[in-house]
């Protein structure tokens, strides 16, 4: 079974590439380093926003409405200890 690139693999690559491109443009051209990093940082923020809010990591919006019982939450993630049942 071979590895295939998925959407989030491409998003992570594009975030890194935009920041590297900003650094290279800041070094190699007359554009100030700070302006290039801020500009391409904005591109990275736009990619992150799209990946989280527009094309979110859920299969269906109904996945967001399902409640999880306290017993189903792994103990590592639960800040509350379950007390004795009365």
C-alpha positions as CSV (number, residue, x, y, z in Angstrom):
1,X,0.0,0.0,0.0
2,X,1.6,3.2,-1.1
3,X,1.3,6.6,0.6
4,X,-0.9,9.2,-1.1
5,X,-1.1,12.9,-0.4
6,X,-4.3,14.2,1.1
7,X,-5.7,17.7,1.4
8,X,-4.1,18.4,4.8
9,X,-0.7,17.1,3.7
10,X,-0.9,19.7,0.9
11,X,-2.0,22.4,3.2
12,X,0.9,21.8,5.6
13,X,3.3,21.8,2.7
14,X,1.8,25.0,1.3
15,X,2.1,26.7,4.7
16,X,5.8,25.9,5.0
17,X,6.4,26.8,1.3
18,X,4.8,30.2,1.8
19,X,6.9,31.1,4.8
20,X,10.1,29.9,3.0
21,X,9.2,31.8,-0.1
22,X,8.6,34.9,2.0
23,X,12.1,34.5,3.6
24,X,13.7,34.0,0.2
25,X,12.0,37.0,-1.3
26,X,13.0,39.1,1.7
27,X,16.6,38.1,1.3
28,X,17.0,38.1,-2.5
29,X,15.0,41.2,-3.5
30,X,14.6,44.8,-2.5
31,X,11.5,44.0,-0.5
32,X,12.2,44.2,3.2
33,X,12.5,41.0,5.0
34,X,9.8,41.9,7.5
35,X,7.3,42.9,4.8
36,X,7.9,39.7,2.9
37,X,7.5,37.5,6.0
38,X,4.3,39.4,7.1
39,X,2.9,39.1,3.6
40,X,3.5,35.5,3.1
41,X,2.5,34.9,6.7
42,X,-0.9,36.2,5.8
43,X,-1.0,33.7,3.0
44,X,-0.2,31.0,5.6
45,X,-3.0,32.3,7.9
46,X,-5.4,32.2,4.9
47,X,-4.5,28.5,4.2
48,X,-4.9,27.6,7.9
49,X,-8.3,29.4,8.0
50,X,-9.5,27.5,4.9
51,X,-8.3,24.2,6.3
52,X,-10.0,24.6,9.7
53,X,-13.2,26.5,8.9
54,X,-14.1,26.1,5.3
55,X,-12.9,22.6,4.6
56,X,-12.9,21.3,8.2
57,X,-11.6,17.9,9.4
58,X,-15.0,16.4,9.9
59,X,-16.8,13.9,7.7
60,X,-20.2,15.4,8.1
61,X,-21.8,18.3,10.0
62,X,-23.8,15.8,12.0
63,X,-20.6,14.7,13.6
64,X,-20.5,18.0,15.4
65,X,-23.9,17.6,17.1
66,X,-23.3,14.2,18.7
67,X,-22.9,14.4,22.5
68,X,-20.3,12.2,24.1
69,X,-21.0,10.6,27.4
70,X,-18.6,11.2,30.2
71,X,-17.8,7.5,30.4
72,X,-16.7,7.5,26.8
73,X,-14.1,10.2,27.2
74,X,-10.6,8.8,27.8
75,X,-9.3,9.5,31.3
76,X,-6.3,11.4,29.9
77,X,-8.5,14.0,28.3
78,X,-11.0,14.4,31.1
79,X,-10.1,17.0,33.7
80,X,-12.8,15.8,36.0
81,X,-12.6,12.7,38.1
82,X,-15.8,10.6,38.1
83,X,-17.2,10.3,41.6
84,X,-19.2,7.5,43.1
85,X,-22.6,7.0,41.5
86,X,-25.4,7.6,43.9
